[in-house]
Amino acid sequence: YYDITDDSVGIHTGSNIWKSIPLTTTSTSTTTSTSTTTT
């Protein structure tokens, strides 16, 4: 789920950053974040 159009605007940039950042610190947050993003 990567919208290049929205990414250029910087709307979904945060979502992409979560996937880019290792799931070490955001391991707990990613679980909820991923579910919302995937949905």
C-alpha positions in Angstrom: 0.0 0.0 0.0 2.1 2.9 -1.3 0.4 5.9 -2.9 3.0 7.8 -4.8 0.6 10.6 -5.5 -0.2 11.1 -1.8 3.4 10.5 -0.9 4.5 13.5 -2.9 2.0 15.7 -1.1 3.4 14.3 2.1 0.1 12.9 3.4 0.9 9.2 3.6 4.6 9.9 4.1 4.2 9.1 7.8 2.7 5.7 6.9 5.7 4.9 4.6 8.1 6.0 7.3 6.6 3.5 9.7 7.3 0.7 7.2 10.7 2.0 6.4 11.8 2.2 10.1 12.8 -1.1 11.6 10.0 -2.7 13.7 12.1 -2.5 16.8 10.9 0.5 18.6 7.5 0.8 16.7 6.9 -2.9 17.2 3.9 -2.3 19.4 2.7 0.8 17.6 3.1 -0.9 14.2 0.6 -3.6 15.1 -2.2 -1.0 15.5 -0.8 1.3 12.8 -0.5 -1.5 10.2 -4.0 -2.7 10.9 -5.4 0.8 10.3 -3.2 1.4 7.3 -4.0 -1.9 5.7 -7.7 -1.3 6.2 
